[in-house]
Amino acid sequence: MPQKAVFYHAGCSVCVDAEQRFAHALNPSAYKVEIVHLGQSPERIAEAAASGVKSVPAFVVDGQPYHINFGAALADLGGGA
């Protein structure tokens, strides 16, 4: 059964590039990727923060956050980071 990976982003150019390069490149038999655009789903900012996300773009895999590059601070999106 694939692991769940959540890719959080805010739609910035760094985030879009990371989505194209990484989120879509993961093996679908190994990872079920959910893409969350925090600009379109701001109610999920608290969820991202609770998962340890400090900036986007970031993946959370098996409860572990992985920050890819700095596109925007979560706090700048209205979340606590």
Backbone as CSV, one residue per row, in Angstrom:
resi,resn,N_x,N_y,N_z,CA_x,CA_y,CA_z,C_x,C_y,C_z
1,MET,0.844,-1.183,0.000,0.000,0.000,0.000,0.887,1.242,0.000
2,PRO,0.590,2.216,-0.859,1.438,3.414,-0.937,1.369,4.268,0.333
3,GLN,2.491,4.917,0.652,2.530,5.880,1.746,1.846,7.155,1.288
4,LYS,1.250,7.862,2.233,0.640,9.145,1.904,1.696,10.237,1.989
5,ALA,1.727,11.076,0.981,2.600,12.250,0.959,1.712,13.450,0.661
6,VAL,1.821,14.479,1.477,1.059,15.704,1.244,2.043,16.775,0.805
7,PHE,1.768,17.370,-0.342,2.599,18.456,-0.862,1.848,19.755,-0.648
8,TYR,2.379,20.606,0.228,1.779,21.905,0.522,2.503,22.971,-0.284
9,HIS,1.727,23.858,-0.885,2.333,24.978,-1.604,1.384,26.160,-1.624
10,ALA,1.879,27.287,-2.123,1.083,28.513,-2.128,0.899,29.092,-3.520
11,GLY,1.330,28.380,-4.532,1.132,28.845,-5.902,2.240,29.741,-6.436
12,CYS,3.258,30.019,-5.634,4.362,30.852,-6.109,5.164,30.086,-7.163
13,SER,6.031,30.766,-7.868,6.791,30.120,-8.940,7.679,28.988,-8.417
14,VAL,8.269,29.159,-7.234,9.091,28.102,-6.638,8.214,26.887,-6.332
15,CYS,7.009,27.143,-5.819,6.095,26.057,-5.467,5.622,25.295,-6.702
16,VAL,5.264,26.016,-7.741,4.790,25.389,-8.969,5.902,24.551,-9.593
17,ASP,7.114,25.072,-9.593,8.247,24.321,-10.131,8.483,23.050,-9.311
18,ALA,8.420,23.161,-7.984,8.611,21.985,-7.127,7.507,20.959,-7.360
19,GLU,6.285,21.420,-7.544,5.191,20.487,-7.830,5.466,19.724,-9.122
20,GLN,5.865,20.431,-10.157,6.125,19.794,-11.445,7.316,18.845,-11.379
21,ARG,8.356,19.239,-10.650,9.580,18.430,-10.600,9.499,17.260,-9.625
22,PHE,8.843,17.461,-8.500,8.896,16.457,-7.436,7.575,15.754,-7.167
23,ALA,6.506,16.497,-6.974,5.236,15.868,-6.604,4.753,14.909,-7.676
24,HIS,4.903,15.283,-8.924,4.443,14.430,-10.014,5.470,13.363,-10.394
25,ALA,6.672,13.468,-9.847,7.724,12.509,-10.181,7.757,11.299,-9.243
26,LEU,7.073,11.405,-8.114,7.086,10.287,-7.170,6.348,9.088,-7.753
27,ASN,6.875,7.931,-7.479,6.295,6.686,-7.968,4.915,6.494,-7.335
28,PRO,3.845,6.471,-8.149,2.501,6.351,-7.587,2.238,5.012,-6.889
29,SER,3.037,3.994,-7.169,2.854,2.735,-6.447,3.492,2.806,-5.057
30,ALA,4.373,3.779,-4.844,5.022,3.948,-3.549,4.411,5.081,-2.726
31,TYR,3.879,6.112,-3.401,3.348,7.295,-2.705,2.029,7.735,-3.316
32,LYS,1.066,7.957,-2.442,-0.195,8.578,-2.846,-0.044,10.053,-2.473
33,VAL,0.110,10.905,-3.479,0.400,12.318,-3.248,-0.882,13.138,-3.276
34,GLU,-1.086,13.898,-2.209,-2.165,14.884,-2.159,-1.518,16.254,-2.295
35,ILE,-1.996,17.042,-3.229,-1.462,18.386,-3.436,-2.428,19.383,-2.822
36,VAL,-1.903,20.212,-1.914,-2.723,21.190,-1.205,-2.192,22.578,-1.507
37,HIS,-2.973,23.363,-2.222,-2.651,24.766,-2.524,-3.232,25.590,-1.385
38,LEU,-2.377,26.082,-0.510,-2.830,26.791,0.680,-3.474,28.139,0.373
39,GLY,-3.188,28.699,-0.795,-3.867,29.924,-1.199,-5.328,29.670,-1.532
40,GLN,-5.614,28.466,-2.013,-6.981,28.084,-2.360,-7.681,27.359,-1.216
41,SER,-6.917,26.825,-0.280,-7.459,26.099,0.871,-6.832,26.614,2.164
42,PRO,-7.051,27.898,2.492,-6.393,28.467,3.680,-6.804,27.792,4.988
43,GLU,-7.924,27.090,4.989,-8.345,26.382,6.194,-7.393,25.236,6.544
44,ARG,-6.504,24.879,5.629,-5.558,23.788,5.874,-4.181,24.282,6.336
45,ILE,-4.032,25.600,6.503,-2.759,26.154,6.976,-2.424,25.622,8.369
46,ALA,-3.417,25.572,9.248,-3.180,25.073,10.613,-2.745,23.606,10.583
47,GLU,-3.320,22.825,9.683,-2.935,21.419,9.517,-1.473,21.316,9.095
48,ALA,-1.079,22.152,8.138,0.305,22.151,7.675,1.244,22.531,8.826
49,ALA,0.885,23.571,9.568,1.709,24.008,10.703,1.820,22.910,11.751
50,ALA,0.715,22.230,12.036,0.723,21.155,13.024,1.591,19.978,12.565
51,SER,1.774,19.855,11.247,2.612,18.789,10.692,4.089,19.165,10.672
52,GLY,4.413,20.389,11.100,5.802,20.835,11.151,6.246,21.652,9.967
53,VAL,5.322,21.992,9.080,5.673,22.807,7.915,5.921,24.242,8.373
54,LYS,7.066,24.781,7.984,7.438,26.162,8.328,7.376,27.078,7.110
55,SER,7.600,26.496,5.934,7.559,27.253,4.689,7.129,26.316,3.570
56,VAL,6.682,26.917,2.499,6.281,26.129,1.332,7.179,26.497,0.169
57,PRO,7.419,25.545,-0.711,6.828,24.227,-0.833,7.430,23.238,0.159
58,ALA,6.586,22.302,0.584,7.036,21.268,1.516,6.194,20.015,1.348
59,PHE,6.828,18.884,1.563,6.135,17.604,1.631,6.031,17.196,3.088
60,VAL,4.978,16.481,3.425,4.905,15.768,4.693,4.684,14.310,4.324
61,VAL,5.657,13.473,4.683,5.605,12.041,4.377,5.720,11.288,5.696
62,ASP,4.717,10.483,5.978,4.709,9.682,7.194,4.945,10.554,8.424
63,GLY,4.331,11.731,8.452,4.432,12.637,9.588,5.689,13.475,9.641
64,GLN,6.591,13.311,8.702,7.865,14.046,8.683,7.825,15.138,7.610
65,PRO,8.033,16.410,8.002,8.054,17.478,6.996,9.412,17.542,6.279
66,TYR,9.357,17.820,4.984,10.545,18.016,4.155,10.367,19.314,3.396
67,HIS,11.177,20.293,3.718,11.107,21.595,3.052,12.008,21.555,1.827
68,ILE,11.447,21.859,0.686,12.184,21.739,-0.574,13.031,22.979,-0.836
69,ASN,12.441,24.124,-0.728,13.098,25.387,-1.012,12.241,26.447,-0.349
70,PHE,12.730,27.649,-0.243,11.924,28.683,0.404,11.146,29.460,-0.638
71,GLY,9.833,29.265,-0.659,8.949,30.031,-1.533,8.217,31.085,-0.733
72,ALA,7.639,30.664,0.409,6.910,31.570,1.293,6.858,30.956,2.684
73,ALA,6.983,31.800,3.688,6.847,31.338,5.067,5.379,31.046,5.340
74,LEU,5.111,30.000,6.088,3.736,29.659,6.442,3.083,30.812,7.192
75,ALA,3.852,31.484,8.040,3.323,32.618,8.798,2.828,33.723,7.866
76,ASP,3.470,33.886,6.710,3.047,34.908,5.751,1.736,34.554,5.068
77,LEU,1.358,33.286,5.143,0.096,32.843,4.540,-1.052,32.915,5.542
78,GLY,-0.731,33.316,6.763,-1.763,33.426,7.785,-1.721,32.306,8.808
79,GLY,-0.658,31.475,8.744,-0.545,30.362,9.689,0.501,30.658,10.740
80,GLY,0.476,29.882,11.774,1.462,30.051,12.840,2.699,29.225,12.538
81,ALA,3.816,29.882,12.342,5.050,29.137,12.111,6.205,29.832,12.784
